[in-house]
């Protein structure tokens, strides 16, 4: 070995080749020894290592040595080849984001190589491209050239490269042409500015290459063309390639005719890249392109992989919402053909005996071909992309015909199609009142003689219950529930039984408890029958369905409790073997949900028993893959919700596992691919628990099961903090240390969401514990320390948060913290940090809104695309709402001292108030103005000349939400800034009166705005002296009561009414007490709603007033008042005055 080492140090090429061969050895010990020697050699001389690699690549007789040398050279140009082992198939665990993983290795052997050797390598690489005959080696050399050029070309370190590549393309030597074209494709994204002057020449040469007789040259030319089109930034440059589209299509056609599947797949993938990057490039010849691809997708003469890629191209075009919204909808004839093609794909299913076995889920996909699975996915994507107005007419025409076909595969396809398109078509299905017909189709399927059709019908019913709920439950329950119940009776087909139970789960989740109550007897009887007599998979399904039914039925389930709970506990306690672990876990889930439904008084004793069993299970060391552990985490949270503070003794039982699961690091492995794109290690290739993405030649695999366990634990910890409040204090510090770093856990959105929601709950626990003297002697200084610990990370995490919904939750967390602690714990400096984020959020939101506005101006924009944007707009509106709520919380807690911070946001707020802004944007802007008028005297005095005319102007807006915000603002000014309101009182009362008196002012659309108008009148009456025509205003106000829609304003207004009466305010009673009978009616109606429309104290005063009226008024007057009440109201009156509420 020593001699070999010396030979290596002296540059012996033969010794170096032996070392390279040893690196490829299957012998681990020998390979590790070679790696150690190579590391020493690298430390000795980088030039020696790199020089020997290039010599072996050029001169080695062993093909494997040549190929390995080329691969190592490429890696040497890109990164420290012999550095960290992260890219050597070993696991990497940590909290880095994917973007950070890209930067793990930055060092490069190339940077430590001498200029002479660098020049030698560049020359030899080009010589090798010119002279090498072996195809695999040539490809690896080309990859090395691309990799090196990506690193150094911008620095003008390789001027010979571009002329050389052009020479190769023109050489008419197939190997050279292919190599150069592939390098051009690789480099298009890196050196496009250099290539731009040559585009016209390249375009002609690419056309020539795509017409070359050699398939490899054809495909390389197509790939390079695609990359050029993809990377060119200007449409004008890209459009120079328009005339190549027919050539590209012909190239695909020629390659398809060769039956070389790999080349054909590469050609189709090139078109998919264009569809993803620049779909509008294809618009001028869209008809031809789509027609060609449809022919490939529809033709059974092509392999399935080819057909799928052609279909993928078409589906990708359908999904091109951002760049070409609505473009494909302009080709309805082809959309119809694509839909038919997907239905054809769904016929790739057979009836296998294993499918009918229901011991486990192992064979559920038995008989499903690749086309079937792909067709399902595509139908879902197409429906979501194109919408119901496009898809529903196609389904209406095709699916009923399939349902009448004698072949079971066709009927099965119809129902699976319905399940797949339901989500994307839900709105149109509901609007067109087509649900009844669809349910009847499913009912027909549930009665089909073939088991797989009945299974598909269960799938369709379940999916529609999810996507069309609760409408479908409200209107079609009489058909759905009996039909599913009947299917569950068929013990000859246990897999269908289990799927019918799963559909009951979907039905229950969106079902009103009053509707479900009518079916509880039949459902629970049937589900308990499955639990007693079904196969294991059926029992598992029955438990999940029972749990869902109990959750939906709530207290109505209590009459079944004594029957159900003993059976659940029996399953829970007697499931011992490994095959029954999931059954045991689902039994525990069902117990916890039943407990929540019936309440702690009924559940308490069983809860204690089951918790003791959970403790016993935990101490017995569950198997690592036993699902009971994760189900225990969720069941514990439900026990806590049910038992409240009574759960505290059990908290030490659940917390250790929760802490452990919440602390899990992401399980990430980064592996190399070889130069043919194959993974060196592929043990996770078929693992459903692994999510994979590719960065360059690295395959990054993330174990999703670990992330899901972590997310579940974080959600449970948040739940415990929320439910137990002060009782959670002993755990707060430990949990906070876990949660705060997770605000930037970019591997999993749900983990971040839980961390965001937990932060204010944890702080609240500490604040309450200190306030109540239950914090083990800690004082407000401890609260301040906790606040400082969480505040900065929360604000910082908003900077890079990629998800708008999570960002909205972060703003909500900020708002909760501000309202909880206020000043002086929260300083103005800390608020200033938050306001910087508010400004950035508003700016980013404005950019996104501008981008969506640009989409609406596109030539392909249509009505369906407008509907598709609604969801994005709703998220944006929620974000703006949260910004406004944060500002309102700050102004409420800090008043005038926050106005200097507000000044910095006024330009952004001002843009929300312009006439060009959307309704929701203007509403948010008005709400901010309302907050300024309500909470800051300084702000009100400074801005009232702008705000008051605005409120008066928009309080009669045709948009109810804007009207409501303005009317609330007028009431706020009357209450909090009476001198300012006095100046506009006449105009304000006039405008408010017109709103109240308008036709349909109290209907569902206008009611909330009108109630805010009525509330504003009450505040004006109470707070404005010398109110113009106060008797008339008071009469209008009284006659407009009660308020029933806006509970907050209702409680305020009804309290005011009581106060006015107690003070014998004649304005309220009216001349000659003419308003008295209506006042009695108002009091009775409010009391009939319990505490919904009046605070308890207000309700008590109302009862006293009614009794006083009965005792002080003449009987005939009382009788006259009662005669104008409904029978129900008369009973309410008599009950209240007699002390017996009705």
Secondary structure, DSSP 8 states (H G I E B T S, - for coil): -HHHHHHHHTT-HHHHHHHHHHHT-S-HHHHHHHHHHHHHHHHH-HHHHHHHHHHHHHH-SSHHHHHHHHHHHHHHHHS-TTS-GGGTT-EEEES--HHHHHTS----TGGGS-HHHHHHHHHHHHHHHHH---HHHHHHHHHHHHHHHHHHGGGT--THHHHHHHHHHHS--HHHHHHHHHHHHHHHHHHHHHHGGGHHHHHHHHHHHHT-SSHHHHHHHHHHHHHHHHH--SHHHHGGGGGGHHHHHHHHHHHHHTT-HHHHHHHHHHHHHHHHH-GGGGGGGHHHHHHHHHHHHH-TTS-HHHHHHHHHHHHHHHT-HHHHTTTGGG-HHHHHHHHHHHHHHHT-B---GGGG--SSSTTTTTTB-HHHHHHHHHHHHHHHHH-HHHHHHHHHHHHHHHHT-SSHHHHHHHHHHHHHHHHHHHHHHHHTT-HHHHHHHHHHHHT-SSHHHHHHHHHHHHHHHHHSTTHHHHHHHHHHHHHHHHHTT-TT-HHHHHHHHHHHHHHHHT--HHHHHTTHHHHHHHHHHHHHHS-HHHHHHHHHHHHHHHHHHGGGGGGGHHHHHHHHHHHHHH--SGGGHHHHHHHHHHHHHHHHHH-HHHHHHHHHHHHHHHHHHHHT---TT-THHHHHHHHHHHHHHHHGGGGGGGHHHHHHHHHHHHT--EEEEEEEB-TTS-BS--TTTT-TTEEEEEETTEEEEEEHHHHHHHHHHHHHHHHHHHHHGGGGHHHHHHHHHHHGGGGG-TT-HHHHHHHHHHHHHHHHHHHHHHHTT-STT--HHHHHHHHHHHHHHHHHHTTS---HHHHHHHHHHHHHHHHHH-TTTS-HHHHHHHHHHHHHHHHHHHHHHHHHHHHHTSTT--HHHHHHHHHHHHHHHHHHHHHHHHHHHHHHHHGGGGHHHHHTTHHHHHHHTSTTS-HHHHHHHHHHHHHHHHH-HHHHHHHHHHHHHHHHHHTT-SSHHHHHHHHHHHHHHHHH-HHHHHHHHHHHHHHHHHHHHSTTTTSTTTHHHHHHHHHHHHHHHHH-TT-TTHHHHHHHHHHH----S-HHHHHHHHHHHHHHHHTT-HHHH-GGGTTHHHHHHHHHHHHTTTTSSS-HHHHHHHHHHHHHHHHHS-HHHHHHHHHTS-HHHHHHHHHHHHT---
